[in-house]
Amino acid sequence: MRKKASSASIGPLDGVDAVAVQISEVQQNTAIYVVESDPATRRKLNAALAGMRWPVYSYATPKTFLDSVPRAACGCVVANFQLVETAINDFLQSIEREQHQLAVILMCRHMEIPDAVAAMRAGVHDVMEFPVVERALRRRVRGAILNSQTNN
């Protein structure tokens, strides 16, 4: 006859379910956030990202995004910044200050290599130039989300 384990005993896999629940909760709260001022481009990005396993929300400005996104949000921000480097840095610092687990993919019409390197050093996950190939965008967003979930 097998002895019933007491509730105080701890086996080698105890806590695994709690970790799985945490990961599951993160995945449930994960979203893709598009920040793009041009309505036509914003619609194209939304359409390109539709059908992924995460919901897509779009915003016309970084301020609107920062004011609307829930605290400690998870996922990926696809943002078109035609702004100076300090604006990108301020945006990244705001994301960090609010304890968001968000990877940022910076979209641009044209960016010099030193500027792209500086953006990535500042915390941008990836840089893409327009025009965007839908499959490449989806692959990079998926990779950014999975990377941010495993690193946080």
C-alpha positions as CSV (number, residue, x, y, z in Angstrom):
1,M,0.0,0.0,0.0
2,R,1.4,3.4,-1.1
3,K,1.7,6.0,1.6
4,K,-0.2,9.2,0.8
5,A,2.2,12.2,0.5
6,S,1.5,15.0,2.9
7,S,0.7,18.5,1.6
8,A,4.0,19.7,3.2
9,S,6.2,17.4,1.1
10,I,8.0,19.0,-1.8
11,G,8.9,16.9,-4.8
12,P,11.4,17.7,-7.6
13,L,8.6,19.1,-9.9
14,D,6.8,21.2,-7.3
15,G,6.5,24.8,-8.4
16,V,6.5,23.8,-12.1
17,D,2.8,24.3,-12.3
18,A,3.2,27.8,-10.8
19,V,5.8,28.7,-13.4
20,A,3.6,27.4,-16.2
21,V,0.7,29.5,-14.8
22,Q,3.0,32.6,-14.8
23,I,4.1,32.0,-18.4
24,S,0.5,31.3,-19.4
25,E,-0.6,34.6,-17.8
26,V,2.2,36.5,-19.6
27,Q,1.1,35.0,-22.9
28,Q,-2.5,35.9,-22.2
29,N,-1.6,39.5,-21.5
30,T,0.7,39.8,-24.5
31,A,-0.2,42.1,-27.4
32,I,1.2,43.9,-30.4
33,Y,1.1,47.7,-30.3
34,V,1.5,49.6,-33.5
35,V,2.5,53.3,-33.1
36,E,2.2,55.1,-36.5
37,S,1.0,58.6,-37.3
38,D,-0.1,57.9,-40.9
39,P,-3.5,56.3,-40.9
40,A,-3.0,54.4,-44.2
41,T,0.4,53.0,-43.0
42,R,-1.2,52.1,-39.6
43,R,-3.9,50.1,-41.4
44,K,-1.3,48.3,-43.5
45,L,0.7,47.4,-40.4
46,N,-2.4,46.2,-38.6
47,A,-3.4,44.1,-41.6
48,A,0.1,42.6,-41.8
49,L,0.0,41.6,-38.1
50,A,-3.6,40.5,-38.0
51,G,-4.0,36.7,-37.5
52,M,-1.0,36.3,-35.3
53,R,-1.8,34.8,-31.9
54,W,-1.7,38.1,-30.1
55,P,-4.2,41.0,-30.4
56,V,-3.1,44.1,-32.3
57,Y,-3.8,47.6,-30.9
58,S,-2.8,50.8,-32.8
59,Y,-2.0,54.4,-31.7
60,A,-1.3,57.5,-33.7
61,T,1.3,58.9,-31.4
62,P,3.8,57.6,-28.8
63,K,2.1,59.8,-26.2
64,T,-1.3,58.2,-26.9
65,F,0.3,54.8,-26.6
66,L,2.0,55.5,-23.3
67,D,-1.2,57.1,-21.9
68,S,-3.3,54.1,-22.9
69,V,-1.2,50.9,-22.5
70,P,-1.9,49.0,-19.3
71,R,0.9,49.0,-16.7
72,A,3.4,46.2,-17.0
73,A,2.2,45.4,-20.5
74,C,3.9,42.5,-22.4
75,G,4.6,42.0,-26.1
76,C,6.0,44.1,-28.9
77,V,5.7,47.7,-30.0
78,V,6.1,48.3,-33.8
79,A,6.8,52.1,-33.9
80,N,7.5,54.5,-36.7
81,F,9.8,57.2,-35.4
82,Q,10.7,60.1,-37.6
83,L,11.9,61.8,-34.5
84,V,15.3,62.7,-33.1
85,E,17.3,60.2,-31.1
86,T,16.3,61.9,-27.8
87,A,12.6,61.2,-28.5
88,I,13.4,57.5,-29.1
89,N,15.4,57.4,-25.8
90,D,12.5,59.1,-23.9
91,F,10.1,56.6,-25.3
92,L,12.3,53.6,-24.3
93,Q,12.8,55.1,-20.8
94,S,9.0,55.6,-20.4
95,I,8.5,51.9,-21.3
96,E,11.1,50.8,-18.8
97,R,9.8,53.2,-16.1
98,E,6.3,51.7,-16.4
99,Q,7.8,48.1,-16.0
100,H,6.6,47.1,-19.4
101,Q,8.0,43.9,-20.9
102,L,7.9,45.2,-24.4
103,A,10.3,44.7,-27.2
104,V,10.4,47.7,-29.6
105,I,10.8,47.3,-33.3
106,L,11.6,50.7,-34.8
107,M,10.2,51.3,-38.3
108,C,11.7,54.1,-40.5
109,R,11.7,55.3,-44.0
110,H,15.5,55.7,-44.0
111,M,18.1,55.2,-41.3
112,E,21.8,55.3,-41.5
113,I,23.7,52.3,-40.0
114,P,25.2,54.3,-37.1
115,D,21.7,55.6,-36.1
116,A,20.3,52.0,-36.2
117,V,23.2,50.8,-34.0
118,A,22.6,53.7,-31.6
119,A,18.9,52.8,-31.4
120,M,19.7,49.2,-30.7
121,R,22.2,50.2,-28.0
122,A,19.5,52.3,-26.4
123,G,17.2,49.3,-26.2
124,V,15.4,48.9,-29.5
125,H,15.0,45.2,-30.3
126,D,15.1,45.6,-34.1
127,V,15.1,48.2,-36.9
128,M,13.2,47.8,-40.1
129,E,13.0,50.1,-43.1
130,F,9.9,50.8,-45.2
131,P,8.6,49.3,-47.4
132,V,8.1,46.3,-45.1
133,V,7.7,42.8,-46.3
134,E,4.8,41.3,-44.3
135,R,6.4,37.9,-43.7
136,A,9.6,39.5,-42.4
137,L,7.6,41.8,-40.1
138,R,5.6,39.0,-38.7
139,R,8.7,36.9,-38.2
140,R,10.5,39.7,-36.4
141,V,7.5,40.5,-34.2
142,R,7.1,36.8,-33.2
143,G,10.8,36.6,-32.4
144,A,10.8,39.8,-30.4
145,I,7.8,38.6,-28.3
146,L,9.3,35.2,-27.6
147,N,12.6,36.8,-26.8
148,S,11.1,39.3,-24.4
149,Q,9.1,36.5,-22.7
150,T,12.1,34.3,-22.1
151,N,14.3,37.1,-20.9
152,N,11.9,38.6,-18.4
